[in-house]
Amino acid sequence: MSNHLPKSAKVVPLLRPGTFVMLENQPTDLPPFQLIQCRGGRCWVRQQAWGQYVHWEVEHKRLRAA
């Protein structure tokens, strides 16, 4: 039996609420986003300057730890 994962399998990194993340292809002059929560492959992020109640929903696979 092979120990290799099928090509379609992807490992999704664990991103904890409160951590800072970057979007894929994010411009370098844009600061990292703060992760609010992830659920069902979707994550809610915000910029600190946006205030506490403004969030943006993003696919989990588009994020990476800052």
GURO-311474 format. One record per atom (N, C-alpha, C, CB): z negated, x, y negated; chain; atom name; residue number from 0. Coordinates in Angstrom, 3 decimals. Glycine has a CB too. Layout:
N
[site [Z, X, Y], "A", "CA", NUM] ...
END
This chain:
66
[site [0.000, 0.839, 1.186], "A", "N", 0] [site [0.000, 0.000, 0.000], "A", "CA", 0] [site [0.000, 0.882, -1.246], "A", "C", 0] [site [-1.218, -0.953, 0.000], "A", "CB", 0] [site [0.805, 0.548, -2.201], "A", "N", 1] [site [0.955, 1.336, -3.415], "A", "CA", 1] [site [-0.183, 1.064, -4.397], "A", "C", 1] [site [2.300, 1.040, -4.073], "A", "CB", 1] [site [-0.582, 2.082, -5.125], "A", "N", 2] [site [-1.611, 1.940, -6.156], "A", "CA", 2] [site [-1.020, 1.666, -7.535], "A", "C", 2] [site [-2.466, 3.190, -6.208], "A", "CB", 2] [site [0.288, 1.547, -7.620], "A", "N", 3] [site [0.950, 1.338, -8.907], "A", "CA", 3] [site [0.939, -0.135, -9.270], "A", "C", 3] [site [2.392, 1.867, -8.871], "A", "CB", 3] [site [0.786, -0.401, -10.571], "A", "N", 4] [site [0.846, -1.768, -11.061], "A", "CA", 4] [site [2.302, -2.213, -11.151], "A", "C", 4] [site [0.149, -1.892, -12.436], "A", "CB", 4] [site [2.574, -3.491, -10.952], "A", "N", 5] [site [3.947, -3.978, -11.149], "A", "CA", 5] [site [4.367, -3.735, -12.598], "A", "C", 5] [site [4.061, -5.498, -10.791], "A", "CB", 5] [site [5.650, -3.583, -12.830], "A", "N", 6] [site [6.151, -3.297, -14.173], "A", "CA", 6] [site [5.785, -4.393, -15.171], "A", "C", 6] [site [7.657, -3.119, -14.138], "A", "CB", 6] [site [5.633, -5.628, -14.719], "A", "N", 7] [site [5.332, -6.721, -15.633], "A", "CA", 7] [site [3.863, -6.755, -16.042], "A", "C", 7] [site [5.713, -8.035, -15.000], "A", "CB", 7] [site [2.987, -6.040, -15.337], "A", "N", 8] [site [1.560, -6.043, -15.665], "A", "CA", 8] [site [1.303, -5.149, -16.870], "A", "C", 8] [site [0.715, -5.574, -14.455], "A", "CB", 8] [site [0.489, -5.658, -17.805], "A", "N", 9] [site [0.119, -4.887, -18.977], "A", "CA", 9] [site [-1.393, -4.876, -19.076], "A", "C", 9] [site [0.764, -5.467, -20.266], "A", "CB", 9] [site [-1.935, -3.737, -19.434], "A", "N", 10] [site [-3.363, -3.630, -19.659], "A", "CA", 10] [site [-3.612, -3.938, -21.125], "A", "C", 10] [site [-3.908, -2.216, -19.265], "A", "CB", 10] [site [-4.471, -4.920, -21.372], "A", "N", 11] [site [-4.787, -5.328, -22.733], "A", "CA", 11] [site [-6.105, -4.685, -23.127], "A", "C", 11] [site [-4.858, -6.881, -22.862], "A", "CB", 11] [site [-6.130, -3.914, -24.204], "A", "N", 12] [site [-7.372, -3.261, -24.601], "A", "CA", 12] [site [-8.419, -4.272, -25.066], "A", "C", 12] [site [-7.101, -2.249, -25.706], "A", "CB", 12] [site [-9.674, -3.972, -24.801], "A", "N", 13] [site [-10.766, -4.820, -25.238], "A", "CA", 13] [site [-11.015, -4.560, -26.714], "A", "C", 13] [site [-12.048, -4.568, -24.400], "A", "CB", 13] [site [-10.901, -5.589, -27.503], "A", "N", 14] [site [-11.157, -5.490, -28.933], "A", "CA", 14] [site [-12.348, -6.389, -29.242], "A", "C", 14] [site [-9.892, -5.893, -29.781], "A", "CB", 14] [site [-13.392, -5.807, -29.772], "A", "N", 15] [site [-14.619, -6.556, -30.047], "A", "CA", 15] [site [-14.621, -7.092, -31.477], "A", "C", 15] [site [-15.853, -5.671, -29.813], "A", "CB", 15] [site [-15.203, -8.288, -31.668], "A", "N", 16] [site [-15.326, -8.829, -33.030], "A", "CA", 16] [site [-16.047, -7.845, -33.944], "A", "C", 16] [site [-16.076, -10.175, -33.010], "A", "CB", 16] [site [-15.545, -7.721, -35.159], "A", "N", 17] [site [-16.126, -6.816, -36.136], "A", "CA", 17] [site [-15.428, -5.470, -36.204], "A", "C", 17] [site [-17.563, -6.609, -35.830], "A", "CB", 17] [site [-14.632, -5.137, -35.171], "A", "N", 18] [site [-13.913, -3.867, -35.208], "A", "CA", 18] [site [-12.704, -3.983, -36.134], "A", "C", 18] [site [-13.470, -3.446, -33.785], "A", "CB", 18] [site [-12.192, -2.847, -36.536], "A", "N", 19] [site [-11.019, -2.828, -37.399], "A", "CA", 19] [site [-9.790, -2.518, -36.555], "A", "C", 19] [site [-11.182, -1.789, -38.543], "A", "CB", 19] [site [-8.712, -3.243, -36.829], "A", "N", 20] [site [-7.488, -3.138, -36.050], "A", "CA", 20] [site [-6.285, -3.002, -36.978], "A", "C", 20] [site [-7.324, -4.361, -35.128], "A", "CB", 20] [site [-5.218, -2.478, -36.400], "A", "N", 21] [site [-3.945, -2.352, -37.106], "A", "CA", 21] [site [-2.913, -3.192, -36.352], "A", "C", 21] [site [-3.489, -0.843, -37.216], "A", "CB", 21] [site [-1.961, -3.719, -37.071], "A", "N", 22] [site [-0.844, -4.435, -36.468], "A", "CA", 22] [site [0.225, -3.439, -36.070], "A", "C", 22] [site [-0.271, -5.496, -37.436], "A", "CB", 22] [site [1.022, -3.793, -35.064], "A", "N", 23] [site [2.166, -2.949, -34.758], "A", "CA", 23] [site [3.075, -2.969, -35.985], "A", "C", 23] [site [2.923, -3.439, -33.461], "A", "CB", 23] [site [3.625, -1.833, -36.326], "A", "N", 24] [site [4.515, -1.676, -37.489], "A", "CA", 24] [site [3.839, -1.996, -38.821], "A", "C", 24] [site [5.724, -2.563, -37.325], "A", "CB", 24] [site [2.518, -1.859, -38.897], "A", "N", 25] [site [1.808, -2.121, -40.146], "A", "CA", 25] [site [2.071, -0.988, -41.131], "A", "C", 25] [site [0.288, -2.285, -39.894], "A", "CB", 25] [site [2.406, -1.315, -42.385], "A", "N", 26] [site [2.624, -0.264, -43.383], "A", "CA", 26] [site [1.365, 0.585, -43.568], "A", "C", 26] [site [3.049, -0.882, -44.730], "A", "CB", 26] [site [1.538, 1.850, -43.825], "A", "N", 27] [site [0.401, 2.758, -43.945], "A", "CA", 27] [site [-0.442, 2.483, -45.186], "A", "C", 27] [site [0.888, 4.186, -43.971], "A", "CB", 27] [site [0.122, 1.835, -46.192], "A", "N", 28] [site [-0.653, 1.557, -47.402], "A", "CA", 28] [site [-1.476, 0.272, -47.298], "A", "C", 28] [site [0.275, 1.466, -48.593], "A", "CB", 28] [site [-1.363, -0.456, -46.202], "A", "N", 29] [site [-2.149, -1.669, -45.976], "A", "CA", 29] [site [-3.386, -1.310, -45.169], "A", "C", 29] [site [-1.310, -2.760, -45.245], "A", "CB", 29] [site [-4.588, -1.639, -45.669], "A", "N", 30] [site [-5.802, -1.265, -44.936], "A", "CA", 30] [site [-5.909, -2.015, -43.606], "A", "C", 30] [site [-7.044, -1.541, -45.793], "A", "CB", 30] [site [-6.730, -1.508, -42.684], "A", "N", 31] [site [-6.913, -2.189, -41.401], "A", "CA", 31] [site [-7.491, -3.594, -41.587], "A", "C", 31] [site [-7.828, -1.364, -40.492], "A", "CB", 31] [site [-7.237, -4.435, -40.601], "A", "N", 32] [site [-7.781, -5.785, -40.583], "A", "CA", 32] [site [-9.084, -5.780, -39.802], "A", "C", 32] [site [-6.772, -6.789, -39.969], "A", "CB", 32] [site [-9.990, -6.670, -40.155], "A", "N", 33] [site [-11.215, -6.834, -39.390], "A", "CA", 33] [site [-10.993, -7.948, -38.379], "A", "C", 33] [site [-12.431, -7.145, -40.317], "A", "CB", 33] [site [-11.334, -7.686, -37.119], "A", "N", 34] [site [-11.156, -8.661, -36.055], "A", "CA", 34] [site [-12.300, -9.673, -36.085], "A", "C", 34] [site [-11.081, -7.961, -34.680], "A", "CB", 34] [site [-11.952, -10.944, -36.128], "A", "N", 35] [site [-12.949, -12.016, -36.133], "A", "CA", 35] [site [-13.260, -12.433, -34.696], "A", "C", 35] [site [-12.449, -13.235, -36.962], "A", "CB", 35] [site [-12.211, -12.798, -33.929], "A", "N", 36] [site [-12.379, -13.171, -32.527], "A", "CA", 36] [site [-11.029, -13.222, -31.835], "A", "C", 36] [site [-13.096, -14.527, -32.402], "A", "CB", 36] [site [-11.053, -13.153, -30.506], "A", "N", 37] [site [-9.844, -13.316, -29.690], "A", "CA", 37] [site [-10.111, -14.386, -28.643], "A", "C", 37] [site [-9.421, -11.964, -29.014], "A", "CB", 37] [site [-9.094, -15.199, -28.388], "A", "N", 38] [site [-9.208, -16.246, -27.373], "A", "CA", 38] [site [-7.808, -16.617, -26.907], "A", "C", 38] [site [-9.965, -17.499, -27.927], "A", "CB", 38] [site [-7.595, -16.566, -25.601], "A", "N", 39] [site [-6.328, -17.008, -25.026], "A", "CA", 39] [site [-5.114, -16.238, -25.509], "A", "C", 39] [site [-6.132, -18.439, -25.319], "A", "CB", 39] [site [-5.254, -14.925, -25.712], "A", "N", 40] [site [-4.114, -14.124, -26.141], "A", "CA", 40] [site [-3.863, -14.156, -27.636], "A", "C", 40] [site [-2.896, -14.582, -25.437], "A", "CB", 40] [site [-4.673, -14.880, -28.374], "A", "N", 41] [site [-4.546, -14.968, -29.826], "A", "CA", 41] [site [-5.798, -14.374, -30.462], "A", "C", 41] [site [-4.331, -16.445, -30.288], "A", "CB", 41] [site [-5.629, -13.727, -31.603], "A", "N", 42] [site [-6.762, -13.140, -32.316], "A", "CA", 42] [site [-6.719, -13.582, -33.773], "A", "C", 42] [site [-6.748, -11.588, -32.209], "A", "CB", 42] [site [-7.890, -13.693, -34.361], "A", "N", 43] [site [-8.007, -14.022, -35.761], "A", "CA", 43] [site [-8.528, -12.789, -36.484], "A", "C", 43] [site [-8.936, -15.251, -35.982], "A", "CB", 43] [site [-7.799, -12.380, -37.515], "A", "N", 44] [site [-8.133, -11.192, -38.282], "A", "CA", 44] [site [-8.187, -11.561, -39.755], "A", "C", 44] [site [-7.109, -10.056, -38.030], "A", "CB", 44] [site [-8.794, -10.661, -40.543], "A", "N", 45] [site [-8.833, -10.872, -41.989], "A", "CA", 45] [site [-8.903, -9.535, -42.695], "A", "C", 45] [site [-10.031, -11.757, -42.389], "A", "CB", 45] [site [-8.520, -9.540, -43.935], "A", "N", 46] [site [-8.732, -8.406, -44.824], "A", "CA", 46] [site [-10.059, -8.654, -45.535], "A", "C", 46] [site [-7.536, -8.229, -45.852], "A", "CB", 46] [site [-10.832, -7.613, -45.767], "A", "N", 47] [site [-12.121, -7.794, -46.424], "A", "CA", 47] [site [-11.960, -8.404, -47.809], "A", "C", 47] [site [-12.853, -6.465, -46.522], "A", "CB", 47] [site [-10.871, -8.102, -48.492], "A", "N", 48] [site [-10.634, -8.627, -49.833], "A", "CA", 48] [site [-10.275, -10.121, -49.839], "A", "C", 48] [site [-9.528, -7.838, -50.496], "A", "CB", 48] [site [-9.935, -10.682, -48.669], "A", "N", 49] [site [-9.533, -12.088, -48.602], "A", "CA", 49] [site [-10.702, -13.040, -48.708], "A", "C", 49] [site [-8.797, -12.350, -47.325], "A", "CB", 49] [site [-11.900, -12.591, -48.484], "A", "N", 50] [site [-13.055, -13.484, -48.458], "A", "CA", 50] [site [-13.345, -13.921, -47.032], "A", "C", 50] [site [-12.820, -14.710, -49.356], "A", "CB", 50] [site [-14.497, -14.532, -46.853], "A", "N", 51] [site [-14.999, -14.839, -45.517], "A", "CA", 51] [site [-14.233, -15.955, -44.804], "A", "C", 51] [site [-16.439, -15.216, -45.607], "A", "CB", 51] [site [-13.617, -16.854, -45.538], "A", "N", 52] [site [-13.036, -18.042, -44.909], "A", "CA", 52] [site [-11.515, -18.018, -44.787], "A", "C", 52] [site [-13.435, -19.246, -45.679], "A", "CB", 52] [site [-10.884, -16.893, -45.069], "A", "N", 53] [site [-9.434, -16.770, -44.949], "A", "CA", 53] [site [-9.135, -15.875, -43.757], "A", "C", 53] [site [-8.795, -16.198, -46.260], "A", "CB", 53] [site [-8.432, -16.432, -42.749], "A", "N", 54] [site [-8.103, -15.703, -41.527], "A", "CA", 54] [site [-6.615, -15.777, -41.257], "A", "C", 54] [site [-8.889, -16.256, -40.333], "A", "CB", 54] [site [-6.148, -14.892, -40.408], "A", "N", 55] [site [-4.749, -14.874, -39.989], "A", "CA", 55] [site [-4.736, -14.792, -38.477], "A", "C", 55] [site [-3.958, -13.678, -40.636], "A", "CB", 55] [site [-3.960, -15.653, -37.833], "A", "N", 56] [site [-3.861, -15.676, -36.367], "A", "CA", 56] [site [-2.705, -14.785, -35.927], "A", "C", 56] [site [-3.664, -17.133, -35.839], "A", "CB", 56] [site [-2.997, -13.876, -34.980], "A", "N", 57] [site [-2.025, -12.878, -34.533], "A", "CA", 57] [site [-2.086, -12.789, -33.007], "A", "C", 57] [site [-2.303, -11.478, -35.191], "A", "CB", 57] [site [-0.964, -12.493, -32.359], "A", "N", 58] [site [-0.966, -12.256, -30.921], "A", "CA", 58] [site [-1.757, -10.986, -30.609], "A", "C", 58] [site [0.481, -12.145, -30.382], "A", "CB", 58] [site [-2.567, -11.043, -29.572], "A", "N", 59] [site [-3.413, -9.901, -29.191], "A", "CA", 59] [site [-2.577, -8.654, -28.935], "A", "C", 59] [site [-4.238, -10.238, -27.941], "A", "CB", 59] [site [-1.427, -8.815, -28.309], "A", "N", 60] [site [-0.603, -7.660, -27.948], "A", "CA", 60] [site [-0.046, -6.925, -29.157], "A", "C", 60] [site [0.533, -8.100, -27.067], "A", "CB", 60] [site [-0.103, -7.526, -30.343], "A", "N", 61] [site [0.380, -6.874, -31.566], "A", "CA", 61] [site [-0.681, -6.004, -32.235], "A", "C", 61] [site [0.863, -7.918, -32.548], "A", "CB", 61] [site [-1.911, -5.996, -31.693], "A", "N", 62] [site [-3.015, -5.272, -32.315], "A", "CA", 62] [site [-3.367, -4.011, -31.561], "A", "C", 62] [site [-4.226, -6.154, -32.413], "A", "CB", 62] [site [-3.892, -3.038, -32.309], "A", "N", 63] [site [-4.455, -1.832, -31.698], "A", "CA", 63] [site [-5.648, -1.411, -32.540], "A", "C", 63] [site [-3.388, -0.672, -31.596], "A", "CB", 63] [site [-6.597, -0.741, -31.930], "A", "N", 64] [site [-7.784, -0.302, -32.641], "A", "CA", 64] [site [-7.401, 0.669, -33.748], "A", "C", 64] [site [-8.784, 0.347, -31.676], "A", "CB", 64] [site [-8.071, 0.546, -34.883], "A", "N", 65] [site [-7.778, 1.430, -36.024], "A", "CA", 65] [site [-8.449, 2.769, -35.871], "A", "C", 65] [site [-8.218, 0.788, -37.331], "A", "CB", 65] 
END
